[in-house]
Amino acid sequence: MGDNYKFVQNRICEYFPCHEIGDKEIFNCLFCFCPLYMLGKDCGGDYSYNEKGIKNCSKCLLPHIKESGYNHVLSKMGLIMERAKKSIG
């Protein structure tokens, strides 16, 4: 069984690639909207907060790297589910 489900590119997207990257061949569009955004400081990516307190992930390539992004996102899914349960009450 292959790992083709871990990597996808949408080269016809008007935003491709949505982050600056040297080698477009390794840019993964699978997590177009990062599921780690809600983790704040625990996401593990390269982010900052602007003056209004909004998280800025424009410099983050973590979920978009072909060889490691998918595995990193999956490694954080337990934390995401834990926080989701807490938010339900």
TORLOKOL-425289 format. One line per 2 residues: their letters; for each residue x, z, y of C-alpha. Coordinates in steps of 0.001 Angstrom, whole numbers, plus 500000, padded with zeros to 6 digits. Layout:
REM TORLOKOL-425289
a) X Z Y  ...
//
This chain:
REM TORLOKOL-425289
mg) 500000 500000 500000  501327 499077 503422
dn) 501241 500874 506711  499663 498073 508722
yk) 496896 500380 509977  499524 502348 511934
fv) 500417 499527 514324  498409 497057 516378
qn) 499078 494999 519477  496597 493414 521829
ri) 498805 490946 523653  495828 489304 525377
ce) 494930 492595 527072  495397 492283 530818
yf) 497309 495596 530752  499696 494804 527896
pc) 501945 496653 527827  500356 499422 529855
he) 503661 501306 530114  507091 499974 531040
ig) 509088 499308 527895  512161 497228 527189
dk) 511122 495821 523802  507456 494762 523765
ei) 507691 494139 520006  507573 497886 519309
fn) 504716 498674 521721  501750 500035 519764
cl) 498269 499692 521279  496566 501706 518521
fc) 496135 504736 520771  495089 502853 523878
fc) 493525 506071 525137  495791 508882 524009
pl) 494020 511450 521824  496690 513964 522883
ym) 495733 513958 526571  493523 517004 526182
lg) 496385 519060 524757  498006 519385 528176
kd) 501525 520829 527857  501271 520831 524052
cg) 501013 517043 523670  504776 516616 523348
gd) 504932 513614 525658  506533 512803 528998
ys) 503909 513723 531581  503509 515341 534967
yn) 500617 516664 537012  499779 515191 540391
ek) 498902 517208 543494  495237 517276 542428
gi) 496089 518734 539017  495423 515529 537082
kn) 497727 514792 534176  499809 511652 534708
cs) 501026 510030 531480  502247 506768 532980
kc) 505856 507446 531889  504934 508484 528356
ll) 505632 506134 525469  505235 508690 522686
ph) 501979 507399 521099  503021 503771 521702
ik) 506282 503572 519742  505880 501589 516532
es) 507909 503799 514187  506973 507282 515393
gy) 503821 507296 517521  501248 507320 514745
nh) 502946 510161 512877  503315 512237 516038
vl) 499622 511878 516900  498634 512849 513348
sk) 500927 515878 513495  498872 517158 516458
mg) 495401 516588 514961  495154 520139 513586
li) 495699 521529 517084  493132 519116 518528
me) 490532 520180 515941  491302 523853 516545
ra) 490745 523474 520283  487597 521457 519739
kk) 486148 524236 517570  486934 526792 520287
si) 485186 524695 522912  481989 524591 520846
g) 481792 528314 520932
//
